[in-house]
Amino acid sequence: MKIIQPIAIFIFSTALASASSLPAPLQDDDFRPVNLIEAALGQLLFYDPILSGNAEVACATCHHPAFGTSDGLSLGIGDGGIGLGTHREVTTDNLPEERIPRNSPALFNLGAYEFTAMFHDGRLEVDPSRASGMRTDMGQDMEKGFASILSAQAMFPVLSRDEMAGSYNENDLGRLIRQGIITGTGGAWDILAKRVANLPDYATQFIDVYPHIANANQIAFTDISNAIASFIEVEWRSDTSPFDAVLAGTGQLSGRAQAGMDLFYGDGNCASCHTGPFLTDHKFHAMAAPQIGPGKSATFEVHHRDDGRFRVTGRLEDRYAFRTPSLRNIALTGPYGHAGAHSDLAAFIASHADPATSIFSYDPTQAVLPDLGRADQADIDFSVMHDPEQVSAIAAAVITPPVSLSDADVAALVAFLDTLTDTASLQGRLGIPDKVPSGLDIPNPTLNTEPNLN
C-alpha cells in the first residue's frame, strides 16, 4: 500500500516564480510503497536502545523529531552520552573516545527512489553490478537481503564505536567489531539479531510481519533494518509544505519569501545544485565548509582532516567534496555543513555564497559542541581551522563561482527556505512510542529540553 497525505493549501497574494524554473510536484510514484504494519515494528526498533552495544543509544538519540530528525549538535555524542540535543553530555564512567566525526543528517524523504547514495560522502551507493546490489566499504562481505539502500544505511551506525557500538573493552558487540567480525553466524549483526529475537514481543511481531519468518531464530539483521527503513519512509515523508503547494499550483508565495524564491532560482544560483523537488542534485561539491572535530581517518592515521568524497573514489578532484543535502525542513535541521560548523542558517547562507573567502573568517562560536571533559578538546575540535595551510587547501578546492548577496538577499533566502517546513512531517505519522519491548528508556527530549517544532 502507499501512504497518501492530504495536500495542504496555502494561498498567498503575488505571482509565482517562472513555472519553468520549478520542479514538478511530488507524487506517490516517487516513493517506495510502504507496509504500515512493518513500519510500526520499525518504529519500536528505531526508539529502542537494544541495538547499541551498551544498550544505551537508540537510532532516535541522534535522529529525533524534536530536532528535525537530527540532534541539534554540530557533532554528536553517541555511546557514552546522556540526554538529548544541546543538553546531551558525557558520563563520567563511560567517556566517549571522540565526537561523532560528521553532523547527523536529517531523515526526510529517504523513501524516495531518487535517493541512491547515503552518508555525506556517498560511501554507500546503489550498484546493480554488485551481488548485494550496492557498493559499500564492506565490499563483497556485504550481506544480501536489505530491501533498499536506506535499509542498509540504517544499520551501519551500530558498527560505529562512537555512535552505537561502544568500545571493544565494554561489550561483546564492540569486541566483534574491533576484530572485524561483522557478518555471518556469531558476527556483530547476528548478535544483535539474537538480542531482538530473544524478546517475545519482538519475535511475535516479526513472525506476523514477514512471511519468511516462522520462528524467532530465523530473524536476521536485515529484517531488523528493513523494518526500521520502512518506519523512516512513512514517518518522515515530507511533501505537504507551502513550497509543495506552489509546485502543485494550489498556493503562492508573497513578499520576502517570493523574493527569496526568485533569487534561489535566479541570480543566487542556488538551484544549480539544489535542484529537483528535494532540492538536491545528489552530487558532490567542494564548498569549503569549515572542518571541525576529529575528522575522518583510518585507525593508523592521526590527522583531523575530512577528505570527503575523496575517501570513496580516490580522485584528487573529489577532495573536500560532500554531497548536496536536501533542503526539506532546513530551517529546523541545523547546525549546517558536513561537520555542522554553522548553527545559524543565515550565517551559513552568507558564508556559502563565497565559501573560498569566508572560510578564512569562520567564527568558531557558531559550533554547537558539548563539553567532553578534556583539557585539550578545543585543540582537537579546531585543529584544522587553526592551520592556515589546511584551510587554504580546503578553500582552493572550490570551483563554484562566488555569488554576491546583500543582507536583504540572505533574509529573503531564509524566508523562502522557511516555506520548505512541513509540519506534518515534523510531527511524524506514528509518533514516539510510549514504551519498547526491551523495557529500556526511550530517548525523550521532554526530560531535558522543549521540542523544536515551531
ABEGO torsion letter per residue (X at the ends): XBBBBBBBBBBBABBBBBAAABBBBBBAAABBBBBAAAAAAAAAAAABAAABAAGABBAAAABBAAAGGBAGBABBBBBGBBEBEAABBBBAABBBABBBABBBBBABGAABAABABBEAAGABBBBAABAAGBBBAAEAABBBGBABAAAAAAAAAAABAAAAAEBAAABAAAAAAAAGBABEBGBAAAAAAAAAAABAAAAAAAAAABAABABAAABBAAAAAAAAAAAAAAAABBAABAAAAAAAGABBBBEAAAAAAAAAABAAGAAAABBEAAGBAGBBBBAGBBBBEAEBBBAABABABBAEAAAAAGBAAABGBBBBBBABGAAAAOBBEAAGABABAAAAAAAAABAAAAAAABBAAABBBBBAGBAAAAAAAAAAAABAAAAAAAAAABABBBBBBBAAAAAAAAAAAAAABBAAAAAEAAEBBABBAAGBBBBBAAAABBBBAX
